[in-house]
């Protein structure tokens, strides 16, 4: 997209009131231009052909064809960055699986403050989506094996595009790997839904992290939205437990990847593997550098396979990434580090 012009946005929603609310809200930002609105998927398809938008916002619940089915049909033929708008339910993850870049929950009715927060969030995410790689490459790369014994914990950080990237990694990892802790930038409530979805669809036992929870082999803990996640070494061996707490945003986020990675560097050091995946910004870069300095193995997703090559790039530029790899290659690389056949 030409950075010298405004981002062209198509708003799709079956509610005339919400189309107007969202259109006016997005248009208040000088970097955005609403080129058209659409009442359903069929109207939207016509408007896409006519106006060639850079980004589309799309309601999930619509007549004739819901937003998820629309995205599934649209992406193979005419890929376009999509921000889905939804109530608080796990349908957003189906939309992300179908190819949407990100999601925003609809604001509570009758709350001006909630509407203001919603619009601000939408503006930010539309700008991020305009930079997204909506068809990430799946090209495999050759990675040198680097066996490392004594790995006790795996830490993963991600943001935009991360829910599907994390699912992809976990799906290909054997449940015999050490305990995994994850920070995905995601709102409260949705973090629990995300954990439950991973629990149903992978071979791991996945749950939202709680303070005091043990970090065990075959288990995954996801940071709760609105709380930082750290680890704490317990006992004389190499056992760890989770600690969750509310705190100020770090790099604009709570939970923050940097907070998790710094904790893992301090508590586990060389006995850890750190993985940074797709996402906007630089959260996790400094924490990954701390991990590498302590002797941990560090892996960054490459540009070709990332929806947003922001966080991995920031870590790579700090020389915090030991190996860059495509998303499909990351589980195989982790297995080689752990000497898993």
Phi, psi and omega in degrees: 000138177292115182289351181274356180238168180288155178282124184272123188239136171252127180256123182240118178197142182281347180267120179299321178299315184287326175301317180292317180301312183289319180298313180295320180296313180292321181292345178290344178268127184294345180272353183245146177228124176275108183274337180189162171234156181219146185267343179200180185297322183289319175297320181296318181298320178295319181290326177298313179298324186279320190251347178049061182291158175276327183217146175238134168262139188218126173291151177274314183269104181221154177287164178073307178205127181286166184298326181295312179296322178299314180297319178302319181282326184287315192300318180293333185264321184213074184301135186208135176298127184236132170252118180271146179243128189210163166287181182277091175203167187280007175299336180299328181287329173293322178294319177295321177297324181288341177132358177296150181279320185200180180216159174221135178282141178296147182286156177294140181295139174082008181244108179297322180296318179296322178296317179298317178295318179300313181296317179299318179296317180298317180301314180299315185286329175295318179296321177293315182300326181298341179260002188286148170267099188282349176233072182303140179290151179241021181293129180280147177239154179278127182237129179291135176290139180219083185296139182216112179274159175083023175279127184245347185204146177238128180244131182235136176232141181202163175222237184305126183086357188285331183299317179284326178296316178297316178301318180299317180294312183295325180299327184264356178268142175285148182289002178274359180287162178300167179304145185241134175241139188228135165245115171244126177295109186202145182292158174303155186079309180291333179296321177294317178299320179297314179299317180296323178295315177296323179297322181285329192252001176233174180273002180268157168272111186244135178212162173288135185292145173226149179302133180093349180292133178286146179257105189243160175303136179081002181240150180231133176245128180254130180301132177291141177302134180085003178224141173284151177240128173230171175240157179222131179287136180234144178074186182268351180268220181238046176265151181222155174226158182275149172229126180241140181203150174280142181196176179295151178295142176242125187058029178084010186223145169215107011285155179246138177294321179301318180299316178295310184297319179299320179295315180295322177299317183289320187268327185247331177056234184291352181268019183236158168239129177249136181231126177244127186246185183314144178163151178277146175096202186232008181301130180102341184295310180293322178295322178292325176297320176298319177301312183295321179296332179274359177098004177290157174273134185233133184233133176239140176291142182278167184294322185297325185260357183270139173295314175230114181268065180252295180299313178297324179294317180300318178293319179297318181293337176274001186063032179270346183262118178287316181223132169263139182212155175289158182305314180295335183277340186299313178300322179292324178294316177300316179299323179291325177296326182269000182059041177265126181283000000 
